[in-house]
Amino acid sequence: MATHQSEIQAHTGLIEFNGQIIEKMVSEHEVQAMVQRLADEIYRDYAGKKPLLVGILKGANLFVGDLARELGRGNPEIGRLPMPVEIDFLQVSSYAGDTSTGHVEKKMDISTDIKGRDVLLVEDIVDTGKTLTWIKKQLQERQPASLNVCVLVDKPERREVYFKPEYTGKSIPNKFVVGYGLDFNQEFRNLPFIGIVVGQA
Ligand code: 5GP
């Protein structure tokens, strides 16, 4: 018997998840292709180095995992060898009640000494740019050899401070998105694609 969910998926591309209807914006296939392309770029730029990937929790959890795995796998089609990386995480809470100042509260720091290291910050999304600007400033003070940023999706229309990631999966329109690590009230993070909540199921 066809379920309500599979009928919705087959006919409209809408997905029922957790009692909500989600409209796909970036499919799982496209997400994985973006991760692979980003790994190709990172491999090219970090040849002979062992970068430290710093995932920003909680949202970048899936992305940093897939990116690290992709780098570790290599890509025989373009002669990309498996690349060693180290992984660390930091957690921040954005804005701490004040959206105007861009104040970010550090909840958990990395445990790696980054002095002289090639650090690549890995984040799910850049929106106003305030969070990554703040994090970069904090880490720069620890004198890494290099400090770059890789984001999966970018909403350039929303920028309030100048910020340009070195690596971007895709620019998306100014919509609140969920999935592939991105949450709404801590939910939807484990969707394998990125989408928009369009209503109740
Ligand atoms: P910023 O505005 O500082 O660039 O981004 C701050 C944080 O807001 C991001 O790290 C992310 O956690 C959250 N954020 C921004 N846009 C979205 C969105 O469309 N969906 C979700 N789930 N979170 C977002």
Boltz pocket constraint, residues with backbone or C-beta under 6 A from the ligand:
constraints:
  - pocket:
      binder: B
      contacts: [[A, 59], [A, 94], [A, 125], [A, 126], [A, 127], [A, 128], [A, 129], [A, 130], [A, 131], [A, 132], [A, 175], [A, 176], [A, 177], [A, 178], [A, 182], [A, 183], [A, 184]]
      max_distance: 6.0
